[in-house]
Amino acid sequence: MTDNAATLPDDDDISLLDLLQAVVDNLRLLVFGPLLAGLVALGIAFLIPPTYTAKVQFIPPKQQQSSAAAALSDLGVLGGAAGAIAGVKNPADQYAALARSRSVADALVEQFNLVKRYDKEFKEDALKSLANFTKVAVGAKDGLITIEFEDKDPTVAARICNAYVDELRKLLNRVALTEAQQRRVFFEKQVQDAKAGLVEAEQALKASGVDSSALKVTSTVALEGVARLKAQIAVQEVKLAAMRGYLAESAPDFLQGLRELAALRQQMIRADKDEGVVIGKSDYVAKFREFRYHETLLALYLRQFELARVDESREGAVIQVIDAAEPPERRSSPKRALLASIAAVGSGIMLLLYVFVRHTIAKTRDNPTLSVKLDKLGLTLKGKCWRW
């Protein structure tokens, strides 16, 4: 009895040799089962419509250091303030984000009638499908932007892929990204405001009439000096307003700008005292000085605006296409061999587990104690299923 009891645990154990025997006993199932599953998956893969992926690769516009930086002495650091907004760590990432923008996607949906092509009811659904079929990537080392697009028609895939670049060019013509573009937009607004002020000052000067006696008392040169001072004060105030957008008020550059503005205002006070009597008596002198102020201000802004335009034309928002998208000759999916291999390996693993579990249950049935426990477990599971 003692010897039999001692051998029972050995009979209950499932050794590696037992598992190997189970594999040998079911060798035909484990070989032909995965093979059949792979063949079925391969047949299904042939029924799936092929998908083609077109690819375009281009160099994003470069943000160069403008040649007008040294010429900004007339406006202090005003030019730098106008361009400081354009500080981007990686410009290529920004252009990639623009390629994925809603503006570009909307244009492509309309151009290729993707709502109908993807059989969607709403434009929003077509936009989601477009995004799913599109991949935009930036090279980590070379900085090149690659756009890939998938479609069942290789020609359409290439056309939409190239259209991404065309729509990105159009978008870049509407937005200012580079330092030169930022300055051009900034000074364009200032030029418009200065022109409007000059027109008003000129009309007011003409309406006042000519007072020759006033001009004899106060020379034109003196009036122009006061107007120039006033224009410099206005420019300095614009500079400080721009600096507040990216500098704290305790920053050294901002404090230096405040000191320069205070000095200009002191000069203006002294100039007003020197000719305050004449200006008080002659309306023409005041209007003439206002006219010269707007004229000087416009000249300052026009010069910087032209410099910004020259820099923008040299730098530009030019997208240089390296490899335009061509209709692909080979499909990108489905990868039939890969699908068949995955199906074969997956089914092989599942069948192997099935063989091991079946072998374990069969061996457990040979032991009366474990067989009772297994039956009890089955009844318990069956009762739980009926309750659900």
C-alpha positions in Angstrom: 0.0 0.0 0.0 2.8 2.3 0.9 4.5 1.8 -2.4 1.3 2.3 -4.4 0.6 5.5 -2.5 4.1 6.7 -3.2 3.7 6.2 -7.0 0.4 8.1 -7.3 1.9 11.6 -7.5 4.1 10.4 -10.3 1.1 9.1 -12.2 -0.6 12.5 -11.7 2.3 14.6 -13.0 2.4 15.7 -16.7 6.0 15.4 -17.8 7.7 16.9 -20.7 7.9 13.5 -22.3 4.1 13.2 -22.0 3.7 16.5 -23.8 6.1 15.4 -26.5 4.1 12.2 -26.9 0.9 14.3 -27.3 2.6 16.3 -30.1 3.7 13.2 -31.9 0.2 11.6 -31.6 -1.3 14.8 -33.1 1.5 15.5 -35.6 -0.8 15.4 -38.6 -3.2 17.9 -37.1 -0.3 20.2 -36.1 1.2 20.1 -39.5 -1.7 20.2 -41.9 -3.9 22.4 -39.7 -1.6 25.5 -39.9 -0.9 24.7 -43.6 -4.6 24.8 -44.3 -5.2 28.0 -42.4 -2.3 29.7 -44.3 -3.8 28.6 -47.6 -7.2 29.9 -46.6 -5.7 33.2 -45.5 -3.8 33.4 -48.8 -7.0 32.8 -50.7 -8.8 35.5 -48.8 -5.9 37.9 -49.4 -6.3 37.5 -53.1 -10.0 38.5 -52.7 -9.0 41.8 -51.0 -8.7 44.7 -53.4 -5.1 45.8 -53.6 -4.0 49.2 -52.2 -1.3 51.3 -53.7 0.9 53.9 -51.8 2.3 56.9 -53.6 5.0 59.0 -52.0 6.3 62.6 -52.5 9.3 64.0 -50.8 10.3 67.7 -50.6 12.5 70.2 -48.8 10.6 72.6 -46.6 11.3 76.4 -46.9 14.4 77.5 -45.0 14.3 80.3 -42.5 17.4 82.3 -43.2 19.0 85.1 -41.3 17.8 88.3 -43.1 20.2 90.7 -44.6 18.1 93.6 -43.4 19.1 92.9 -39.8 21.9 95.4 -39.9 19.7 98.0 -41.6 17.2 98.2 -38.7 19.2 100.8 -36.9 16.6 103.4 -37.9 14.0 101.6 -35.8 16.3 100.2 -33.1 15.3 96.6 -32.3 11.8 97.1 -33.8 12.6 94.8 -36.7 13.8 92.1 -34.3 10.5 92.5 -32.3 8.5 92.1 -35.5 10.4 88.9 -36.4 10.8 87.4 -32.9 7.4 85.8 -33.2 8.8 83.4 -35.7 11.0 81.4 -33.4 10.2 77.8 -34.0 12.5 74.9 -32.8 12.0 72.8 -35.9 10.4 74.5 -38.9 10.0 71.2 -40.7 7.6 70.0 -38.0 5.5 73.1 -38.5 5.3 72.6 -42.3 4.3 69.0 -41.7 1.5 70.1 -39.4 0.3 72.6 -42.0 0.2 69.7 -44.5 -2.1 67.9 -42.1 -4.2 71.0 -41.5 -8.0 71.3 -42.1 -7.5 73.9 -44.8 -5.4 71.6 -47.0 -7.7 68.6 -46.3 -10.8 70.6 -47.2 -9.3 71.6 -50.5 -8.4 68.0 -51.3 -11.9 66.8 -50.4 -13.4 69.3 -52.7 -10.9 68.9 -55.6 -11.2 65.1 -55.7 -14.9 64.8 -54.6 -13.8 62.4 -51.8 -17.2 62.4 -50.2 -18.5 60.5 -53.2 -15.4 58.5 -53.7 -15.4 57.1 -50.1 -19.1 56.8 -50.2 -19.7 59.0 -47.2 -22.7 60.9 -46.2 -20.9 63.9 -44.5 -17.8 65.8 -45.4 -16.5 65.2 -41.9 -16.4 61.5 -42.5 -14.5 62.0 -45.8 -11.9 64.1 -43.9 -11.4 61.3 -41.4 -10.9 58.8 -44.2 -8.4 61.1 -45.9 -6.5 61.4 -42.7 -6.4 57.7 -42.2 -5.0 57.1 -45.7 -2.4 59.9 -45.4 1.0 59.7 -43.6 3.2 62.8 -43.1 6.6 62.3 -41.7 9.7 64.4 -41.1 13.2 62.9 -41.4 15.0 63.0 -38.1 18.4 63.6 -39.7 17.8 65.2 -43.1 14.7 67.2 -42.2 13.0 66.2 -45.4 9.2 65.9 -45.4 7.6 62.8 -46.8 3.9 62.5 -47.6 2.4 59.1 -48.4 -1.1 58.4 -49.6 -2.9 55.1 -50.0 -5.6 54.4 -52.6 -7.0 51.5 -54.6 -6.2 53.4 -57.8 -2.4 54.1 -58.2 -3.0 57.1 -60.4 -5.4 58.7 -58.0 -2.9 58.0 -55.1 -0.2 59.9 -57.0 -2.5 62.8 -57.9 -3.7 63.3 -54.4 -0.1 63.0 -53.0 1.1 65.7 -55.4 -2.0 67.8 -54.6 -0.9 67.9 -51.0 2.2 69.8 -52.0 0.2 72.2 -54.3 -2.3 73.0 -51.5 0.5 73.5 -49.0 2.1 76.0 -51.4 -1.2 77.9 -51.6 -1.5 77.9 -47.8 2.0 79.3 -47.4 1.1 82.2 -49.6 -1.7 83.1 -47.2 0.3 82.8 -43.9 3.5 84.3 -42.6 5.9 81.8 -41.1 9.5 82.9 -41.8 11.2 85.8 -40.1 11.1 87.8 -43.3 7.4 87.1 -43.8 6.7 88.1 -40.2 8.5 91.4 -40.7 6.8 92.1 -44.0 3.3 91.6 -42.5 4.2 93.7 -39.5 5.5 96.7 -41.5 2.8 96.3 -44.1 0.3 97.1 -41.4 2.4 100.0 -40.1 2.7 101.4 -43.7 -1.1 101.3 -44.2 -1.7 103.2 -40.9 1.0 105.7 -41.7 -0.4 106.4 -45.2 -3.9 107.0 -43.7 -2.4 109.4 -41.2 -0.5 111.2 -43.9 -3.6 111.6 -46.1 -5.5 113.2 -43.1 -2.6 115.5 -42.3 -2.3 116.6 -45.9 -6.0 117.4 -46.2 -5.8 119.3 -42.9 -2.8 121.3 -44.2 -4.5 122.2 -47.4 -7.7 123.3 -45.6 -5.7 125.6 -43.3 -4.3 127.8 -46.1 -0.8 129.2 -46.5 0.5 131.4 -43.7 3.8 132.8 -45.1 4.4 135.0 -42.0 4.4 131.9 -39.8 6.9 130.2 -42.0 9.2 133.3 -41.8 9.1 133.2 -38.0 9.7 129.4 -37.7 11.9 127.9 -40.3 10.9 124.8 -42.2 14.0 123.0 -41.0 13.0 123.5 -37.4 9.6 122.2 -38.0 11.0 119.1 -39.7 13.2 118.5 -36.7 10.2 118.5 -34.4 8.3 116.3 -36.7 11.2 113.9 -36.9 11.3 113.8 -33.1 7.6 113.0 -32.9 8.0 110.3 -35.5 10.9 108.7 -33.5 8.7 108.8 -30.4 5.9 107.0 -32.2 8.3 104.4 -33.5 9.8 103.8 -30.1 6.3 103.3 -28.6 5.5 100.8 -31.3 8.7 99.0 -30.5 7.9 98.8 -26.8 4.4 97.5 -27.6 5.9 94.8 -29.7 8.5 93.9 -27.1 5.8 93.3 -24.5 4.7 90.3 -26.5 7.9 88.4 -25.9 9.8 90.2 -23.0 9.1 90.8 -19.4 8.9 94.5 -18.4 11.9 93.9 -16.1 14.1 92.7 -19.0 17.2 94.8 -19.7 16.2 95.4 -23.4 12.8 96.6 -22.4 14.2 98.9 -19.7 16.7 100.3 -22.2 13.7 101.0 -24.5 11.9 102.9 -21.8 15.0 105.0 -21.1 15.3 105.8 -24.9 11.6 106.8 -25.0 12.0 109.0 -22.0 15.0 110.8 -23.5 13.1 111.4 -26.8 10.1 112.8 -24.9 12.4 115.2 -23.0 13.8 116.4 -26.3 10.3 116.9 -27.6 9.4 119.0 -24.5 12.3 121.3 -25.1 11.5 121.6 -28.8 7.9 122.5 -28.0 9.0 125.2 -25.6 11.3 126.7 -28.2 8.5 127.2 -30.7 5.4 127.0 -28.5 4.5 130.7 -29.0 4.6 130.4 -32.8 2.6 127.2 -32.9 0.0 128.6 -30.6 -0.6 131.6 -32.9 -0.3 129.8 -36.3 -2.7 126.9 -37.1 -0.8 126.4 -40.3 2.5 125.8 -38.5 1.0 123.1 -36.3 -0.6 121.3 -39.3 2.6 121.6 -41.3 4.5 120.0 -38.5 1.9 117.2 -38.3 2.2 116.6 -42.0 6.0 116.4 -41.8 5.6 113.9 -38.9 3.4 111.5 -40.9 5.6 111.9 -43.9 8.8 111.0 -42.0 7.0 108.1 -40.2 5.8 106.7 -43.6 9.3 106.9 -45.0 10.7 105.0 -42.1 8.1 102.2 -42.4 8.3 102.1 -46.2 12.1 101.5 -46.1 11.7 98.6 -43.6 8.8 97.2 -45.6 10.8 97.1 -48.8 13.7 95.5 -47.0 11.4 92.8 -45.7 10.0 92.2 -49.1 13.4 91.8 -50.6 14.3 89.3 -47.8 11.1 87.4 -48.3 11.7 87.1 -52.1 15.2 85.8 -51.5 14.1 83.5 -48.7 10.6 82.7 -50.0 8.2 80.0 -49.1 9.5 77.8 -51.9 8.9 74.1 -51.5 11.5 72.2 -53.4 10.2 68.8 -54.5 12.9 66.1 -54.6 10.8 63.2 -55.7 7.3 63.8 -57.1 4.7 61.1 -56.6 4.4 58.7 -59.5 1.7 56.0 -59.8 3.1 53.0 -58.0 3.5 49.8 -59.9 3.4 47.4 -56.9 0.7 47.2 -54.3 1.5 48.1 -50.7 -1.3 45.9 -49.3 -2.5 43.3 -48.7 0.8 41.6 -48.0 -0.4 38.1 -48.9 2.7 36.2 -47.8 2.7 38.0 -44.5 -1.0 37.3 -43.9 -0.6 33.6 -44.8 2.4 33.3 -42.5 0.6 35.0 -39.6 -2.5 32.8 -40.1 -0.3 29.6 -40.2 1.7 30.5 -37.1 -1.3 31.7 -35.2 -3.4 28.6 -36.0 -0.4 26.4 -35.2 -0.1 28.0 -31.7 -3.8 27.6 -31.1 -3.8 23.9 -32.2 -0.8 23.2 -30.0 -2.6 24.7 -27.0 -5.7 22.6 -27.9 -3.6 19.4 -28.0 -2.0 20.2 -24.6 -5.3 21.0 -23.0 -7.0 17.9 -24.4 -4.0 15.8 -23.2 -4.2 17.3 -19.7 -7.9 16.7 -19.4 -7.6 13.1 -20.7 -4.8 12.4 -18.2 -6.9 14.0 -15.4 -9.8 11.7 -16.2 -7.6 8.7 -15.4 -7.4 9.8 -11.8 -10.7 9.3 -9.9 -10.2 12.1 -7.4 -9.2 14.6 -10.1 -12.0 13.4 -12.3 -14.6 14.2 -9.7 -13.2 17.6 -9.2 -13.2 18.3 -12.9 -16.8 17.2 -13.2 -17.7 19.4 -10.3 -15.9 22.3 -12.0 -17.8 21.7 -15.2 -21.2 21.7 -13.4 -20.3 24.9 -11.6 -19.4 26.6 -14.8 -22.6 25.3 -16.5 -24.7 26.7 -13.6 -23.0 30.1 -13.9 -23.7 30.2 -17.6 -27.4 29.4 -17.1 -27.6 32.2 -14.5 -26.2 34.7 -17.0 
